[in-house]
Amino acid sequence: MLTTTPSGLTKVPATLIRHAQRDAALIENRRQLTDTLAEAITEAGFARHFVPRRWGGPAGDFTSLLHASANVAEACASTAWCATLYAAHARLAAYLPEQAQHDLWADTPDVRIAASVMPPQGAASIAQNGWTLSGTWSFASGIAHAEWVLLASWTLPAIPSEQPGKPREHRIFAVPRTHLTTIDTWHTLGLRGTGSNAVQADDVHVPAHRSMLLTDLIPPQAEGAPCHTVPFSMVAGLQFAAPILGAARGALQTWISSMSERQKTDGQEVPPKFQQVLARSSGEIQAAQLLLEQAAHHADDKAPTPLNIAENQRNTALAAEWCAAAVDRLFRAQGVRAQADGDPVQRHWRDITAAAGHATLGFERAATAHAQAVFVSRHR
């Protein structure tokens, strides 16, 4: 086992930001990261961020991931999306059996992992010494540059005769990417550069030790670094909201620069309607950042009580809504200028619109969970 503990995401290298700025339009056209960006993400420490220390990772915290992801997303949301999910998927992989973790990280903690685990897809059948996977799994972000993939399927209990009546199980499998076929399905409004294509498995054998149940994440591990003792439901929304926050900040700064240039050219004060757009949108984005910082702080330092978990779900969903509303206002205020191909505010708007539609950030479900937690806690 590796024993070094490299630093976490305390500061995003300027080279990654420069590459993200330079390649933002290119990866939109290619609909996947460039090789240079993928390597820069790895060198910045995203892939290793949640890898356990015994494998050479820093077992990092959620606050630093939030800030690192948002900083990258100011330049390119697709880059930040892939980077953040490479980190998040390594945290999920840390729940696999020890032998599977050895398969992933024995040589290096810098392993990029893609995933398609929600909802379960494809088919898994019991085979000798493991499982056989067949079928198609959608939306595997960053798949082109991943080395491993986590896939989920519904399965029956391993020994049905000994567990009569037991319901089907949500099982997750770790598969080398080279054992899968990528299908070109990612043609979207926003987040085009994430390359979230589908993958196909044709009777792929997975050893028994490379699988786990979703219930292994709930409750989390009783021992270990703080990042590995946090319930999945407490942090699931944070990994998708962080790039949204950064993209919103990037849209705001671009909009301000555009308005400044127009003011300089026209020699007139910014009209009141644009002053109101600036005040409302900047306030909503700052408020969203405060909510996400609180959610990250709770994940890092608070006990995972039902109320804390529900508050994180509420905060991440609400922050995504506020960022989307703020950037939609900025986009519309630009008028026809924002309709031009290559307009940076439009790109951020498209990316945020796509990201905020992720099911994990649905406010209705978060509100229900929050209300239940609030009233249960009051009746105790």
N, C-alpha and C positions, 0 to 999 in steps of 0.2 A: 504494500500500500504506500501511496505517497503521503508525506507528512508535512510538506510545506504549506503555509497559509498565506498566499498572496493577498495583497490588499483588495478590498472590494471596490465598488463603483463610487469612490469618493470624488472623483473628478473625471468627466468625460474628455478623452484626448481631443485636442483641437483638430487633429487629422481626421477623425471620424466626422466631426461637424463639417469640415471642408469637403470631404468626399460626399456627404449627404447633400450638401448644397449643390455641389457640382453635378451630381448624378440624378437629382430629383426628376428632371424631365426625361432622362434616359431610361430610368427604371419604369417610369409610367409607360413608355412606348414598348419596352421589352416585357413588361408585366412580370418582372422578377428582379431581385437584387443583382447588382454586378458582382463579379468575383472579388473586386477590390473592396466593395462595401461589406460583403460577408466576412472577409478577413479582418477588416477594421473593427467590425462589431465584436469579433472574437478577441482581438488584441485589446479592446477597451475593457474586457472582463465581463461582458454580459452572459456568455454561455456558462461560465464558471461561477456566477454570482451566488447561486444557492447550492452548489455542489458541496457535500459534506467535507469537513476538514480532513477526515482520514483519507480522502482521495485527492487532496491538494487544493480543494476549493476553500473559499473564505466563509461559507455558510452565512452570507450577507444579510442585510436588513432591508425592509420594505421602503423605508424613507429614502435611502440612497438610490434605490431602484426607481422610485417615483421621480426624483429630481433628475436623474440621468436620462430616463426615458423622455421626460418633458423637454429637456434641453436638446436632445437629438430631434424630437418632433417639431421643434421650432423651424428646423431646416427641412425635414422630410418626415412626414408621419408614417409612411410605409417602412422606412428604415427603422424608426423607433418601434413600430409595431412588431416587426420581426425580431429585433433585438430583445424587446421585453418578453416576448413569448419564448425565445430561446432560454432566457433565464427562468421563466415560470415553469417550463416543461422539465427543466433539470430538477426543480424542486419536487415535481410530481415523481420523477424517476427515482428520487431519493427514498421513496417508500417501497420500491421494488426489493425483492429478496437480495441478500448480500451478494450472492453469486452473480446476479444480474447487474448489480452496481459495478462489480469487478469487470464484467464484460464491457461496460460502457466507459469506465474511467480509470482502469488499471494503468493505462499509458499516459493519460493526460486528462485534466478536468475540463479542457477547452474543447468540448464536444457539443456541436450544435444539434439540438433535438427538436423536431417538428412533432405535431400531434393532431389527432382528430379523435377526441374522446367524448364529446357531447354533441349530439346524442349518439348512442351506440349504433354502429352501422355494420355492413358486411355480415359475415357468418363465421362462427368459430365452432369447430367440432373437436371432441376429444380424440387424441391420437396417441400412439405409443410414445411414452415419455414426454408428453406435452400436448400441443394443440395444432390444428390445421386451420389456417385462415384463408378465406376466399371472399371475393366481393370488392366493393368500391367504397371508399371513405372520402367525404368531401371536405373542402376548406382546410387543407393542411398548409398553413401559412409558413413561408420560408422553406418549402420542401426542396427546392432546387439546390440549396446549399446545406441541407441537413445531412447528418451522418447516421442518425437513428430516428425512428418514428414511433410514437406511442399511438396505438389504435385500440378502439374499444368496440366490443360486440356484446350482445346478450348471449349468455350461455346457460346451460342447465348445470345443476350441481355436479361436481366431479364424480360422485358415486351416487347416482339417483336412487338406486335400490336401498341404500342405507339412509336416505333422507327423503322419504316419501312426502309429497305435498309441498316441498320447499320451492319457493318461487324462483324464477330465472334470475341470473346474476349479471350485473354490469361489470364485465371483466376487461382489464386493460392489458395490452401486450406490447412488449418492446421488440421492434423489428429493425434490422439494418435497412437503411434506405435502398441499398443495392438489390434487396430481395423484392422490391416493389416496382411497379410501373407508374409513372406520373402521367396523368391525363390532362390535356390542355382545356380546362373548363373556366378559368378565371378571366372573364370579360365583364368588367364592372364599371360603375360610376366613379367610385373612389377607392382609395387604398390599392390602386392598380399595381404598384410596385411590390406588394407583398407576395405576389405569385402564389396565392392561396388555392392552388390547383387540387384536384382530386388525386387519390392514389388507388391503385388496384393490386390486389393480391390474388395469385392463382395457385391455390394449394400450397401456401407457404407454411413450412413447419416452424413452430415456436416452441423451444424447450420449456418445460414446466416452470423452471425457475425464473423465466422472463415474463411472468404475468402476476397480476394482483387484482383484487377487487376494488371497485370504487369505494366500498365501505371501509377499506383500509385507510382511507384519507379522513374518515369521520367515525370516531374521533381520531385526532392526529397521534403521532408518536408520543408516548408518555415521557420519553427522555430524548436528549439531544439539544442541538442549538435551537435558539428561540424560533428561527424561521421554519423549523421542522416540527414545531409543536402547535402551529396555528391551524385551525380548521380551514379546509379548502373554501368553504362558504364565506369565511371572513375576508378573504383576499382575492377571490375570483374576479370581482368587479374592478379592483384596483389596477390589475394588469392591462385592462382594456381602456380604462379612463385616463391613465397616465399619458399615453400618446395623444389623446384628445385634448388634454390640457395644453400640452406643448404646441400642438397645431393651432389652437385658439390663440395662444400668445404670439405665434408667428404671424397669423393672419392680422392680429391687432397692430403689430409693429409695421407690417407691410402697408396696412391701410393708413396708419399715421404718416408714414413716409410719403405715400401717394398724395395725401391731403396737403402735406407741407409743400410738396413741389407745386401743386395747383395753386396754393396760396401765394407762393413766391412768384409764379408766372402771372397770376391775375392781379397781384398787389392788393388783395382785399382780405378782410378778416373772414375766418371760417364762418359760414352761415349758421344761425342758431340750430337748424335741424341737424346739422352735422355735429355740432357741439353736444347735442343730446344723444346722438348715436354713440359718440365717443364715451360719454359719461356712463351711459347704461351698459354698453358692451364691456368696457374696461372694468367696471364694477362687478359685473357678473363673472368675468374671468378670474378676477382676484378672489371673489367669494368662493368660486369653484376650487381654486387652489387651496384655500384654507380648509375646505371640507376634505379634500384629498390628503392634505398633510395630516389632518386629524385621523383619517382612516388609517394612514400608514403608521402613525404613532400608536394607535390602538393595536394594530397588528404586531408592532415591535415590543410594546411595553405593557399592554393591558391583558388581563385575564380574559379568555374567550368565553364570556358569559353570553347567554342568549340575547340579552339586550345589546351588548357590544357588537356582536355579530350582525344583528339587525340594523344597528346604527351605521355600520360600515356599508351594508348593502344599500341603505337609504342614501348615504352620503355620496357613494360612487355614482349611483343612478342620477341623483339630483345634480351633481357636478357635471355629468355628461350632458344633461338637458340644458343647463345654463350655458355651457360652452357652445353647444349647437345653436341655441337661440342668439347668443351674442354674435357669433360669426355669420349667421344668417342675416342679421341686421346690418353688419358691415358689408356683406356681399350685395345686398339690395341697395344700400346707400350709394354704392359706386355706379349704379345705373348700367348703361350699355357697355361701359369700359370693362366691366367684370366678365362680359360674355366672350371676350377675345380669347382665343387659344393661347395658352401659356401664361395667363394672368395668375399671379401667385396667390391672391386672395381666393380666386375661384378654386385653385387646386386645394388649398386648405379647407375651403367650404365643402368640396366634394369628399375629401378624406374624412372630415368630421361627420358629415351626413352618413357616410357608410359605416363608420366606427360606432356612432351613437345608436345605430340600429341593432347592435349585437344583443342577443337575447339576455345575456348576463346583466345588461344595464337597463332592463325593462323596469320602469318606475312602478307600475301597478303591482307587480309581484313583490318588489322591495317594500312598498307601502303596506301590503298585507302582512308581510313578515314582521315589519317594524311595529305595527299596531298590535299584533298578537303578543310580541315580546313585552311591549309596554304594559298591556293590561294584565298579563300573567304576572309580571314582576310586582304590580300594585296589589294583587290579590294574595300574595304570599304572606 
